[in-house]
Amino acid sequence: MPDLIVTNFNRNFTGVSATTAAVVRAQTGRYDMALAGVALPGCPAPISRAKAWALSRTPPQGRPFTIWHVRRNTEMRAAIWARDVLGLPIRIVFTSAAQRRHSPLPRWLIARMDAVIATSEAAAGFVPHLRAVVPHGVDCARFSPAPERAAAWAQTGYGGSFGIATIGRIRPEKGSDRFVAAMIRLLPRHPGATALLIGRAAKSDRGFLEGLKQKIAAAGLGDRILFPGEVASEALPALMRALSMIVQLPRYEGYGMVPLEGMASGVPFVATDAGSYRSLSCDGACGVIVPEDAPAETAAAIDRILSDTQAHGAMARAARSWAETRFSIAAEADGIGAVYDALWSDS
């Protein structure tokens, strides 16, 4: 019987999916573990929800119960059903990244968790049963700097001599319009730059997307501000290390892994003060925090970094170093493991 069951019930590959996959890969070998639900890249083949319930009927050898680690409402409901209705010997750990008050249903579900892990001090203030604050980590083997950035960029085929990108759903909450406004100001100063909005727009945001394209066309930058769509998880590390700058300007973010994946790839970032971006910036060593809805200031911040080769190189090296020493996936797995051990010891 497994010590640990990690759930992933969302068929779409989201930010939560990416962080779950990274942790599961780091946990492999530490526990007798099963992934329940939908497959994740580089992780063990998943089992069904029913199989997870069946495997939880008997405690694992040497443990008083199986731990279910959940991250979504649907997963909390399934775990609560298993524990409280089916009466299975399990305990439930929930990871919360949200930096705002949860709506009524999630609050009710979270209140029934056995332990809660927050990914930041800001998120910790919105959840009960807090056991630990464990920042998300990045797989520094999977995301690593390019031996030669210019050559890596040339291989992407996007054109120009270097790339700038924002990554995430194309919608107002993610600040896609802020990125476009900043790029319209920046790109005329950097004729070699190509800007990418990586992600897709939901049907409800198609009008928003078309509005962005119209602004880009009016600025005469249709061949330099591109919409490649989603990039497959397995292709993202190669693209990330080819970039010269990550720019994330959301109106809200729970945690925000994109700058951290960029840091591990030796890519500095410019971002609004959302999610965990300020702590990831390491007081300006790895990234720069800019005001909201300030395209001129954002463009100027990017320009300062890109125009100074030595400063850009220093930030790139610092970003990689901080990712390895402070924000590694191994450190996250250790922090989560301490919560598991405390639960098993307390029973």
Sequence and secondary structure as in RCSB ss.txt:
>XXXX:A:sequence
MPDLIVTNFNRNFTGVSATTAAVVRAQTGRYDMALAGVALPGCPAPISRAKAWALSRTPPQGRPFTIWHVRRNTE
MRAAIWARDVLGLPIRIVFTSAAQRRHSPLPRWLIARMDAVIATSEAAAGFVPHLRAVVPHGVDCARFSPAPERA
AAWAQTGYGGSFGIATIGRIRPEKGSDRFVAAMIRLLPRHPGATALLIGRAAKSDRGFLEGLKQKIAAAGLGDRI
LFPGEVASEALPALMRALSMIVQLPRYEGYGMVPLEGMASGVPFVATDAGSYRSLSCDGACGVIVPEDAPAETAA
AIDRILSDTQAHGAMARAARSWAETRFSIAAEADGIGAVYDALWSDS
>XXXX:A:secstr
  SEEEEE  SS  HHHHHHHHHHHHHBTTB EEEEES  TTS   B HHHHHHHTSS  TT SSEEEEE SHHH
HHHHHIIIIIS  SEEEEEEE   S   HHHHHHHTT SEEEESSHHHHTT SSEEEE    B TTTS   SSHH
HHHHHH   SSEEEEEES SSGGGTHHHHHHHHHHHGGG TTEEEEEES   GGGHHHHHHHHHHHHHTT TTTE
EEEE   GGGHHHHHHH SEEEE  S  SS  HHHHHHHTT  EEEES TTHHHHTTTTTSEEEE TT HHHHHH
HHHHHHT HHHHHHHHHHHHHHHHHTSBHHHHHHHHHHHHHHHHHH 
